[in-house]
Amino acid sequence: MLIKEVSLSYQATISLGNYSSAKIGITYTAIPDEGESPDEVQAQLLDKAQGVVRTEAKRLMARNGARVDEIFAGLPVEVQRQVNKEN
């Protein structure tokens, strides 16, 4: 059997806190070169997909963390202290 195309989808769900989450995913499709095994191509696609999803997850979490800090900074000092005590 000749495999003409390899496709791989990779997805992660990231908890953003406050009962919300984000799904980050990507799909790659590749045509194996002559002599290249489909398993090799799949492993390469998986490495690439995991890297992309990991990078995007870090970016999203950093942005979400910055937003939380901005909101927190806008609270009255008394409320900030109370929140800190509870955590």
N, C-alpha and C positions, 0 to 999 in steps of 0.2 A: 504494500500500500504506500503510495507516494503522498506525503503531506505537503500541500502547497502553501498553506498559511497557518500561522500560529497567532492566536488571540488570547489576551490575558486581561482580566479586570481585577482591580485591587481597590478596596474601600475600607475606611476606618470611620468609626463614630467617636467624636470627641465630646466629652461633657463640658459644657460651658458654665455649669453651676446654675442655680436658680431655676432648676427644672427645665433647662434648655440644652440642646445638643446640636452638633453640626455633623453632617456626613461629608466626607471628603473622599473622592474617588477618581480613578482614571482608568481608561482602557487603551491598550496598545495592540496593534496588529502588525505582524511582520511576516515577510516571506523569507524562509531559510535560504541561505546561499547554497550552492552545490557543495555537497560534502558536509554540510553543517547539520547536526542532528536537531530535531524539533525540541528535544529536552534542553539542549544548550541554549537555543533561542528563548525558550520559556524561562529559563533561569536568568538570562540577561534581562528579559522584559520585567520579571518580578523584581530584580534588584533596582532597576530604573523606576518602576512604579512605586516601590516602597520609599525610595529616596524623595520622589516628588510629593507623595502624600505626607511623609514626615516633615518636609520643609514647609509645606502649606499648613500643617497642623501647628507647628511652632509659630508661624507667622500669625495665625488666627488666635492662638492662645495668648501671644504677646499683645496683640491688639485688644483682645477682650480684657486682659489684665490691666492695660493702660486705661481702658474705658472705666473699669471698676475703680481704679485709683482716682480718676477725674471726678467721678460721682462722689466718692468718699471725701475728697478734698472740699467739695461744696457743702458738706454737712456742717452743722454747728459743732463746735469743739466738744460740747457736752455729749452730743450724740456719738461723735467719733470715739470718745473715751468709753462710752457704754458698749459700743460695738466691739471694741478691742477687749473689754473685760469678758464679754460673752464668748469670744473666740479664743 
